[in-house]
Amino acid sequence: MTQNADQMEMVAKTFPGLEEILAQEIRQIGGKKIEVLNRAVRFFGNKALLYKSNLYLRTALRILVPVLKENIKTQIDLYTVIKQYEWENHLKPGMTIAVDTFLSSSVFTHSQFVSLRTKDAVADRLRQVSNRRPSVNKTDPDVLINVHLANNVLTVSIDSSGGSLHKRGYRRGDFEAPMNEVLAAGLILLTGWRGERDFYDPMCGSGTIGIEAALIAREIPPGIFRTHFGFENHMNFDEELWNKIYDDIQEKEWNGNIFSSDISKQAIKIASLNARNASVLKNIQYRGIDFRNYPAIHNGGLAIINPPYGERLGNSQIVNFYRIIGDSLKRNFTGAEAWIISSNLNALKHVGLRPVKKFRVFNGALECRFNKYEIYSGSRKGTYK
Ligand SMILES: C[S@@+](CC[C@H](N)C(=O)[O-])C[C@H]1O[C@@H](n2cnc3c(N)ncnc32)[C@H](O)[C@@H]1O
């Protein structure tokens, strides 16, 4: 997409708090000149790396390829700069487009307006050079254009992913507040777990954390279930290269244990269905268990707990519930490492264990803490900040 094929700039978008983990993932697949940004990581590489990024990166939401960067001051500049760009290199007559706009600018405050002007500029350019206008398809465009305006700096990118990469394609059913797949994978990678010991997802809901854990342990690329990526529509799509990358996928034999459970039988049904769709059902043992009565574990291991945050419960009820979670951990998870994610910072204090590590992450719009606790016999009681 840029002139020098080995020096293509790419920007992988992610959630706040997962940037460093994403940078590590990019390093592992061969990204060069990696730079951690806010909610994103910039890196360089060739077309094969672009395809691999979409297929392999667990914590990326989308991979953008910037094609145009300019300082602009006015709305007229916006139109002129975008119209000057050679869109005919990306869009064949008859192709459909859509524009996503992200603004942090005092000059431009209406993203819909910027999207509209961008579409006009692209369409006018193509009419000028080919006498055909592209049509707009907001839900399933052939080419998704991403416009980012930070103060006066305009960056226009091609979205190589098409739709958000959290839509892996395995989740058919949802229960209560399902966790975003990218966040679930990011949390697991933040803990350092890669399949070495038993894994527990004891409030599994629709099963996302346990399923992402199985994909990590078996080294199954998260994009393997997707039927389509945006780059497959692009004019410079190299089908042979993509087929080769796909054929080179190598899963790992893994015989470890993942235990997913929930108090709700309905959740267990949905989670196991999702695990079957992700072809990891054989790696996960599902059980309907109330965490308050969790049977004692003996082999150590690592648990990630995503409890209700208490939006619908009264304060005393949720504080009491978190106290019970802490008690159950102390009683039944001796020798294990437990991580809890919650936006309810007050309730978290009542777990009664001292966090040995804390990350700040976001579950949707909710700012959360992701706290690590080491459970040893006689773990200290009390209220900790
Ligand atoms: C925030 S949801 C978890 C969402 C899950 N991570 C996902 O991706 O779908 C919280 C879950 O905790 C479960 N839960 C609530 N109380 C529980 C208890 N005492 N024992 C086990 N699970 C419980 C709920 O049924 C719900 O599925």
The ligand as an SDF file (V2000), in Angstrom:
LIG
                    3D

 27 29  0  0  0  0  0  0  0  0999 V2000
  -19.5880  -10.5020   34.3570 C   0  0  0  0  0  0  0  0  0  0  0  0
  -20.2230  -12.0790   34.1000 S   0  0  0  0  0  0  0  0  0  0  0  0
  -18.8750  -12.9630   33.4310 C   0  0  0  0  0  0  0  0  0  0  0  0
  -18.7810  -12.7660   31.9530 C   0  0  0  0  0  0  0  0  0  0  0  0
  -17.7880  -13.7130   31.2880 C   0  0  0  0  0  0  0  0  0  0  0  0
  -16.4060  -13.3740   31.5780 N   0  0  0  0  0  0  0  0  0  0  0  0
  -18.0240  -13.7680   29.7750 C   0  0  0  0  0  0  0  0  0  0  0  0
  -17.0930  -13.5490   29.0040 O   0  0  0  0  0  0  0  0  0  0  0  0
  -19.1600  -13.9960   29.3760 O   0  0  0  0  0  0  0  0  0  0  0  0
  -20.3270  -12.6910   35.7490 C   0  0  0  0  0  0  0  0  0  0  0  0
  -20.7520  -14.1360   35.8640 C   0  0  0  0  0  0  0  0  0  0  0  0
  -20.6700  -14.5220   37.2270 O   0  0  0  0  0  0  0  0  0  0  0  0
  -21.6480  -15.5070   37.4530 C   0  0  0  0  0  0  0  0  0  0  0  0
  -21.8620  -15.6440   38.9060 N   0  0  0  0  0  0  0  0  0  0  0  0
  -22.4970  -14.7860   39.7360 C   0  0  0  0  0  0  0  0  0  0  0  0
  -22.4690  -15.2660   41.0050 N   0  0  0  0  0  0  0  0  0  0  0  0
  -21.7760  -16.4320   40.9750 C   0  0  0  0  0  0  0  0  0  0  0  0
  -21.4070  -17.3900   41.9480 C   0  0  0  0  0  0  0  0  0  0  0  0
  -21.7400  -17.2300   43.2200 N   0  0  0  0  0  0  0  0  0  0  0  0
  -20.6930  -18.4640   41.5600 N   0  0  0  0  0  0  0  0  0  0  0  0
  -20.3320  -18.6370   40.2460 C   0  0  0  0  0  0  0  0  0  0  0  0
  -20.6780  -17.7580   39.2740 N   0  0  0  0  0  0  0  0  0  0  0  0
  -21.3870  -16.6720   39.6230 C   0  0  0  0  0  0  0  0  0  0  0  0
  -22.8470  -15.0180   36.6810 C   0  0  0  0  0  0  0  0  0  0  0  0
  -23.7540  -16.0710   36.4080 O   0  0  0  0  0  0  0  0  0  0  0  0
  -22.1740  -14.4340   35.4240 C   0  0  0  0  0  0  0  0  0  0  0  0
  -22.1480  -15.3880   34.3950 O   0  0  0  0  0  0  0  0  0  0  0  0
  1  2  1  0
  2  3  1  0
  2 10  1  0
  3  4  1  0
  4  5  1  0
  5  6  1  0
  5  7  1  0
  7  8  2  0
  7  9  1  0
 10 11  1  0
 11 12  1  0
 11 26  1  0
 12 13  1  0
 13 14  1  0
 13 24  1  0
 14 15  1  0
 14 23  1  0
 15 16  2  0
 16 17  1  0
 17 18  1  0
 17 23  2  0
 18 19  1  0
 18 20  2  0
 20 21  1  0
 21 22  2  0
 22 23  1  0
 24 25  1  0
 24 26  1  0
 26 27  1  0
M  CHG  2   2   1   9  -1
M  END
$$$$
